[in-house]
Amino acid sequence: MELKIVAVIVVKAAYREELEKVFRSVVDETRKEDGNISYNLYRDCKNPLKYTILEEWKSQAAIDGHNESAHFKAFVAAIEGKVDSLTVDVIKQIY
């Protein structure tokens, strides 16, 4: 069963350029994972500090593997203390 993740991150203004590079890095590395279908980064049109990562995964096991990967752990460490908010929703299509 395929799953999708919607991660919304609002960064602190002082870290916008730094974190955009961090976001691009985690996207590039995640796209190489076997269980990843798609992993795309978006910036809000009205709020340039608000980013959304839309993810598609083959399974929960693929997500679990991603969460244990070195590049994802580096991403988590890199954003620590540099964001105002972070929400992550795991969703599945029902219709």
Buried (B, 14 or more C-beta within 10 A) or exposed (E): EEBBBEBBBBBBEEBBEBBBEBBEBBBEBBEEBEBBBEBEBEEEEEEEBBBBBBBBBBEEEBBEBBEEBEBBEBBEEBBEEBBEEEEEEEEEEEE
